Amino acid sequence: MAKEKIAVVIIGGGLAGLMAAAAAVRQGARVTVVTSGPGTVAMGGGGVSFRELDAEQADLQAAVELFTDMMAAAGCRYQGEITASRLIPNALGGFRQVSLAPAAVWAAGVEDHQEVCIAGWRGWSGFNAQLTAELLNQTAANSGLRVTYRAAVLEPADWINGEFNALSIALQLNDAEQRKKLAALLRPLLKGSQLLLLPFLLGTTTGDQELEEFAAAVGCPVGEMAHMAPAASGLRIYGRLQKYLQRCGVEFRTAYPARLLHFRRNCCQAVVLDTPGRPCVVKADRFIVATGTINSHRLILESLSGRQEVAETVAVNECQQLLDRESRPVAGNLYAAGSLVAGGQGYNGNAFALLSGYKAGRAAAKGDEL
Ligand SMILES: Cc1cc2nc3c(=O)[nH]c(=O)nc-3n(C[C@H](O)[C@H](O)[C@H](O)COP(=O)(O)OP(=O)(O)OC[C@H]3O[C@@H](n4cnc5c(N)ncnc54)[C@H](O)[C@@H]3O)c2cc1C
């Protein structure tokens, strides 16, 4: 008879939770992700910086390999490496060091002696190509970077229906015909530029193939840069990653937050979801809490000895087991990952989510304990 798979439930479907799901599935576990919504990675560009992490630490290479393999298979290829770094511009005229990024974001990176055309639309209050080009030229000159930015401004197109913002444009650019129309408008504006820069708007479901076809139709590499959240790039990454994990067998229970983890003795038994009417109870062998800090819903740990709320930030041991105030594991089978864990916020948020998610997913699937 086939051996029953270990059941792992992950609470929180941000980057840390999805990475934990990937790692646990790879270890042969049966995985369910319970999440109240997408994580903050869906609001940004998806860039990863390892600047404040020890690049040599155990598991980092393996975590990054799993992540980049998974993103390539999901049709959203990442470029870069742990020890690399590239300056990526943003719409506010700044540059940010990034080690890994989706191909379209990576393409936006600074190259010596490059002439870059930044395209925008007249009358779009959320993005002013002229201002961005001026600010980037100033910052580049102050930082000794030999790159020149110039703006090309399009008239608002009749195919942009509804509100004139990045998300509505991105949603319409999910359609291949609209991308073709935009490419035809942009091509004559290049005038010898080696790179075309756009804010994050090239579709929310588009993949590598569609973006490569778009660049070919424009006639030069196309890069995307950060402006205001939500970002099409993050939505694209998130959607594709979730679909890929579903294809790998991960079950998603979305929309309702978990409100309670139920314990018996030293063991977490089940998670209770805040569903309308009768609460939904999901049992498993092991549990990972990856509820983040920005959209986190209250989560209670309930045992015979009482109730206690999961703190805003928590500590973990080397096995990623969630620790109590006395630094003892709360339960043998309860792990934590992501920005909820102390030290996991800030500039390296995505890098920390990848690494801690990977470690927690593996540990939970294998049953590692200290
Ligand atoms: C606008 C923006 C841009 C950013 N840009 C960058 C960047 O460029 N580079 C970088 O490194 N970092 C960036 N960050 C930070 C980075 O996104 C986060 O640090 C990292 O992705 C955190 O991942 P996480 O999975 O720990 O948490 P989150 O992404 O917050 O995910 C937590 C998940 O848990 C779910 N959840 C919460 N409570 C419950 C509950 N009780 N039950 C069920 N589900 C629950 C939430 O819905 C969410 O899905 C950015 C953040 C923001 C807001």
The ligand as a Gaussian input file, in Angstrom:
#p B3LYP/6-31G(d) Opt

LIG

0 1
 C        4.360000      48.112000      -2.211000
 C        5.436000      47.186000      -1.729000
 C        6.570000      47.019000      -2.506000
 C        7.584000      46.162000      -2.063000
 N        8.691000      46.017000      -2.835000
 C        9.678000      45.192000      -2.424000
 C       10.849000      45.003000      -3.228000
 O       10.993000      45.600000      -4.293000
 N       11.804000      44.146000      -2.778000
 C       11.692000      43.480000      -1.587000
 O       12.589000      42.709000      -1.231000
 N       10.602000      43.628000      -0.813000
 C        9.602000      44.470000      -1.199000
 N        8.502000      44.640000      -0.404000
 C        8.404000      43.849000       0.843000
 C        8.062000      42.393000       0.475000
 O        6.981000      42.388000      -0.447000
 C        7.697000      41.584000       1.696000
 O        8.665000      41.769000       2.716000
 C        7.643000      40.087000       1.447000
 O        7.159000      39.757000       0.169000
 C        6.805000      39.517000       2.574000
 O        6.261000      38.265000       2.215000
 P        5.411000      37.426000       3.278000
 O        4.919000      36.242000       2.550000
 O        6.194000      37.247000       4.532000
 O        4.203000      38.379000       3.725000
 P        2.993000      38.968000       2.887000
 O        3.372000      39.242000       1.498000
 O        2.438000      40.101000       3.707000
 O        1.939000      37.761000       2.874000
 C        1.153000      37.435000       3.982000
 C       -0.009000      36.618000       3.504000
 O       -0.741000      36.112000       4.591000
 C       -2.135000      36.328000       4.383000
 N       -2.734000      36.356000       5.723000
 C       -2.526000      37.234000       6.719000
 N       -3.196000      36.852000       7.825000
 C       -3.836000      35.706000       7.515000
 C       -4.691000      34.830000       8.245000
 N       -4.994000      35.011000       9.550000
 N       -5.187000      33.740000       7.592000
 C       -4.885000      33.472000       6.288000
 N       -4.067000      34.290000       5.565000
 C       -3.547000      35.379000       6.174000
 C       -2.195000      37.622000       3.588000
 O       -3.406000      37.747000       2.867000
 C       -1.004000      37.393000       2.645000
 O       -1.347000      36.573000       1.570000
 C        7.470000      45.475000      -0.819000
 C        6.304000      45.639000      -0.041000
 C        5.310000      46.493000      -0.473000
 C        4.082000      46.659000       0.382000

